[in-house]
């Protein structure tokens, strides 16, 4: 984390790299299948992560632009029914793909 922000790097891998990683995968975990739906609402970016396998969970990820004069609040779309806020707390780690993938 840098200045309270999580930085993620993504890159395209080769077929050879994929096959190597696949053959050395952790067999105590399911393959996590998810569908992502992205949309803009009131100049905010939202991503809905619909986990199809092995769990039936939908997670809304909101990205807000942080600036010194903003209050960093999220204007939630009225057409969404949100159960609760998920944070970076230990108790909410169960909603990450790493935990969802565990074979029980």
Backbone as CSV, one residue per row, in Angstrom:
resi,resn,N_x,N_y,N_z,CA_x,CA_y,CA_z,C_x,C_y,C_z
1,UNK,0.830,-1.186,0.000,0.000,0.000,0.000,0.871,1.244,0.000
2,UNK,0.415,2.213,-0.741,1.133,3.481,-0.809,0.151,4.595,-0.484
3,UNK,0.432,5.356,0.542,-0.439,6.453,0.958,-1.884,5.988,1.158
4,UNK,-2.065,4.783,1.720,-3.403,4.261,1.965,-4.100,3.706,0.744
5,UNK,-3.401,3.653,-0.396,-3.988,3.125,-1.623,-3.308,1.829,-2.005
6,UNK,-4.095,0.842,-2.394,-3.561,-0.439,-2.832,-3.206,-0.333,-4.311
7,UNK,-2.018,-0.785,-4.650,-1.561,-0.748,-6.031,-1.534,-2.169,-6.573
8,UNK,-2.197,-2.389,-7.699,-2.218,-3.696,-8.342,-1.566,-3.575,-9.713
9,UNK,-0.766,-4.562,-10.048,-0.171,-4.610,-11.379,-0.755,-5.797,-12.122
10,UNK,-1.138,-5.582,-13.356,-1.671,-6.644,-14.185,-0.852,-6.699,-15.464
11,UNK,-0.715,-7.915,-15.980,0.017,-8.060,-17.235,-0.490,-9.290,-17.966
12,UNK,-0.240,-9.324,-19.229,-0.606,-10.472,-20.061,0.535,-11.485,-19.975
13,UNK,0.170,-12.760,-19.775,1.199,-13.801,-19.701,1.150,-14.661,-20.962
14,UNK,2.246,-15.334,-21.227,2.328,-16.195,-22.407,1.639,-17.523,-22.131
15,UNK,1.372,-18.269,-23.190,0.769,-19.588,-23.062,1.686,-20.504,-22.247
16,UNK,2.966,-20.441,-22.501,3.936,-21.266,-21.770,3.908,-20.949,-20.274
17,UNK,3.866,-19.650,-19.941,3.811,-19.227,-18.553,2.515,-19.717,-17.889
18,UNK,1.395,-19.607,-18.615,0.112,-20.068,-18.095,0.155,-21.569,-17.801
19,UNK,0.648,-22.357,-18.757,0.698,-23.811,-18.574,1.601,-24.189,-17.404
20,UNK,2.687,-23.492,-17.243,3.581,-23.750,-16.124,2.885,-23.453,-14.796
21,UNK,2.227,-22.322,-14.723,1.500,-21.948,-13.508,0.330,-22.898,-13.250
22,UNK,-0.365,-23.295,-14.309,-1.505,-24.206,-14.174,-1.059,-25.560,-13.629
23,UNK,0.040,-26.074,-14.129,0.542,-27.369,-13.670,1.038,-27.331,-12.228
24,UNK,1.386,-26.164,-11.742,1.866,-26.014,-10.370,0.829,-25.350,-9.463
25,UNK,-0.432,-25.386,-9.869,-1.493,-24.722,-9.107,-1.723,-25.405,-7.760
26,UNK,-2.365,-24.695,-6.889,-2.722,-25.199,-5.561,-3.985,-26.039,-5.708
27,UNK,-3.869,-27.341,-5.520,-5.000,-28.244,-5.734,-5.969,-28.272,-4.556
28,UNK,-5.696,-27.457,-3.534,-6.637,-27.343,-2.415,-7.640,-26.213,-2.656
29,UNK,-7.640,-25.680,-3.867,-8.522,-24.552,-4.197,-9.315,-24.822,-5.470
30,UNK,-10.529,-24.277,-5.490,-11.365,-24.300,-6.684,-10.856,-23.250,-7.671
31,UNK,-11.197,-23.426,-8.920,-11.013,-22.353,-9.891,-12.165,-21.389,-9.662
32,UNK,-11.867,-20.135,-9.489,-12.901,-19.129,-9.238,-13.345,-18.560,-10.580
33,UNK,-14.630,-18.698,-10.846,-15.193,-18.149,-12.084,-16.077,-16.963,-11.705
34,UNK,-15.826,-15.875,-12.387,-16.616,-14.689,-12.095,-16.870,-13.894,-13.362
35,UNK,-17.932,-13.139,-13.301,-18.294,-12.236,-14.387,-18.178,-10.831,-13.812
36,UNK,-17.629,-9.933,-14.576,-17.489,-8.547,-14.118,-18.328,-7.642,-14.996
37,UNK,-19.096,-6.810,-14.342,-19.936,-5.839,-15.044,-19.475,-4.464,-14.600
38,UNK,-19.089,-3.629,-15.550,-18.590,-2.289,-15.227,-19.562,-1.237,-15.743
39,UNK,-19.735,-0.191,-14.952,-20.606,0.904,-15.392,-20.220,2.191,-14.667
40,UNK,-20.658,3.298,-15.243,-20.438,4.612,-14.640,-21.755,5.129,-14.091
41,UNK,-21.700,5.790,-12.944,-22.886,6.377,-12.328,-22.455,7.670,-11.649
42,UNK,-23.016,8.780,-12.085,-22.692,10.095,-11.523,-21.181,10.326,-11.430
43,UNK,-20.512,10.092,-12.524,-19.068,10.302,-12.652,-18.265,9.439,-11.669
44,UNK,-18.782,8.255,-11.368,-18.075,7.292,-10.531,-18.023,5.970,-11.277
45,UNK,-16.948,5.245,-11.079,-16.760,3.957,-11.739,-17.137,2.826,-10.781
46,UNK,-17.973,1.904,-11.264,-18.401,0.758,-10.466,-18.089,-0.528,-11.210
47,UNK,-17.731,-1.567,-10.472,-17.543,-2.910,-11.016,-18.320,-3.873,-10.137
48,UNK,-19.156,-4.685,-10.758,-19.873,-5.721,-10.029,-19.153,-7.028,-10.330
49,UNK,-18.680,-7.705,-9.304,-18.020,-8.996,-9.438,-19.049,-10.052,-9.073
50,UNK,-19.490,-10.801,-10.069,-20.474,-11.854,-9.848,-19.714,-13.177,-9.838
51,UNK,-19.529,-13.737,-8.647,-18.823,-15.006,-8.520,-19.799,-16.124,-8.860
52,UNK,-19.464,-16.916,-9.875,-20.335,-17.999,-10.322,-19.946,-19.327,-9.693
53,UNK,-18.679,-19.569,-9.566,-18.172,-20.797,-8.959,-16.979,-20.435,-8.086
54,UNK,-16.816,-21.034,-6.978,-17.633,-22.040,-6.300,-18.696,-21.424,-5.405
55,UNK,-18.833,-20.104,-5.412,-19.737,-19.412,-4.502,-20.725,-18.577,-5.292
56,UNK,-21.831,-18.239,-4.670,-22.845,-17.406,-5.312,-22.888,-16.057,-4.601
57,UNK,-21.896,-15.205,-4.904,-21.740,-13.924,-4.224,-21.564,-12.837,-5.274
58,UNK,-22.128,-11.670,-5.021,-21.910,-10.497,-5.871,-21.282,-9.409,-5.012
59,UNK,-20.219,-8.817,-5.521,-19.525,-7.760,-4.791,-19.439,-6.529,-5.682
60,UNK,-19.853,-5.403,-5.146,-19.788,-4.133,-5.858,-18.523,-3.414,-5.430
61,UNK,-17.704,-3.058,-6.395,-16.465,-2.326,-6.128,-16.636,-0.928,-6.700
62,UNK,-16.526,0.063,-5.839,-16.693,1.452,-6.267,-15.344,2.157,-6.250
63,UNK,-15.055,2.870,-7.306,-13.823,3.658,-7.366,-14.211,5.120,-7.397
64,UNK,-13.695,5.848,-6.434,-13.952,7.278,-6.391,-12.644,8.014,-6.564
65,UNK,-12.727,9.132,-7.192,-11.528,9.940,-7.390,-11.281,10.746,-6.137
66,UNK,-10.121,10.558,-5.570,-9.777,11.244,-4.327,-9.064,12.551,-4.640
67,UNK,-9.535,13.592,-4.018,-8.874,14.887,-4.155,-8.981,15.618,-2.825
68,UNK,-8.101,16.586,-2.597,-8.103,17.291,-1.303,-9.433,17.964,-0.968
69,UNK,-10.188,18.407,-1.984,-11.436,19.114,-1.703,-12.662,18.203,-1.753
70,UNK,-12.471,16.897,-1.941,-13.614,15.983,-1.961,-13.722,15.261,-0.628
71,UNK,-14.911,14.730,-0.361,-15.101,14.012,0.895,-15.067,12.499,0.675
72,UNK,-14.719,12.049,-0.513,-14.544,10.634,-0.845,-15.774,9.773,-0.554
73,UNK,-16.957,10.348,-0.604,-18.160,9.552,-0.397,-18.610,8.962,-1.721
74,UNK,-19.259,7.821,-1.632,-19.747,7.133,-2.821,-21.232,7.414,-2.965
75,UNK,-21.620,7.891,-4.127,-23.028,8.107,-4.442,-23.565,6.797,-5.009
76,UNK,-24.217,6.000,-4.150,-24.679,4.674,-4.558,-25.858,4.778,-5.523
77,UNK,-25.815,3.992,-6.605,-26.945,3.979,-7.537,-28.211,3.486,-6.839
78,UNK,-29.317,4.150,-7.107,-30.580,3.817,-6.440,-31.129,2.457,-6.864
79,UNK,-30.696,1.938,-8.004,-31.223,0.664,-8.495,-30.507,-0.555,-7.908
80,UNK,-29.531,-0.335,-7.013,-28.814,-1.446,-6.393,-29.284,-1.667,-4.960
81,UNK,-29.392,-2.933,-4.593,-29.747,-3.311,-3.229,-28.485,-3.860,-2.565
82,UNK,-27.870,-3.059,-1.704,-26.600,-3.421,-1.082,-26.862,-3.922,0.332
83,UNK,-26.359,-5.133,0.636,-26.535,-5.713,1.975,-25.688,-5.003,3.014
84,UNK,-24.389,-4.858,2.702,-23.500,-4.237,3.680,-22.209,-3.802,3.024
85,UNK,-21.462,-2.954,3.727,-20.173,-2.458,3.269,-19.091,-3.481,3.593
86,UNK,-18.254,-3.774,2.619,-17.102,-4.649,2.826,-15.868,-3.762,2.867
87,UNK,-15.057,-3.961,3.897,-13.856,-3.139,4.072,-12.611,-4.012,3.973
88,UNK,-11.476,-3.444,4.257,-10.219,-4.198,4.251,-9.972,-4.892,5.592
89,UNK,-10.998,-5.032,6.406,-10.828,-5.641,7.727,-10.621,-7.152,7.608
90,UNK,-10.078,-7.741,8.644,-9.806,-9.182,8.684,-11.103,-9.975,8.532
91,UNK,-12.178,-9.518,9.163,-13.442,-10.248,9.095,-14.051,-10.266,7.690
92,UNK,-13.675,-9.328,6.848,-14.197,-9.281,5.482,-13.299,-9.983,4.464
93,UNK,-12.218,-10.596,4.926,-11.329,-11.324,4.017,-12.034,-12.507,3.352
94,UNK,-13.123,-12.977,3.933,-13.851,-14.118,3.365,-14.461,-13.789,2.004
95,UNK,-14.546,-12.501,1.667,-15.125,-12.092,0.392,-14.094,-11.948,-0.720
96,UNK,-12.840,-12.245,-0.438,-11.803,-12.193,-1.463,-11.741,-13.502,-2.226
97,UNK,-11.297,-13.452,-3.464,-11.201,-14.650,-4.300,-10.313,-15.716,-3.668
98,UNK,-9.300,-15.295,-2.928,-8.395,-16.234,-2.276,-9.155,-17.116,-1.287
99,UNK,-10.017,-16.518,-0.479,-10.796,-17.280,0.499,-11.949,-18.037,-0.155
100,UNK,-12.589,-17.429,-1.153,-13.698,-18.090,-1.849,-13.230,-19.356,-2.540
101,UNK,-11.976,-19.378,-2.951,-11.456,-20.520,-3.719,-11.159,-21.769,-2.880
102,UNK,-11.125,-21.618,-1.551,-10.777,-22.771,-0.704,-11.763,-23.915,-0.861
103,UNK,-11.246,-25.133,-1.018,-12.085,-26.329,-1.061,-12.364,-26.741,0.379
104,UNK,-13.626,-26.856,0.718,-14.001,-27.187,2.108,-14.452,-28.612,2.214
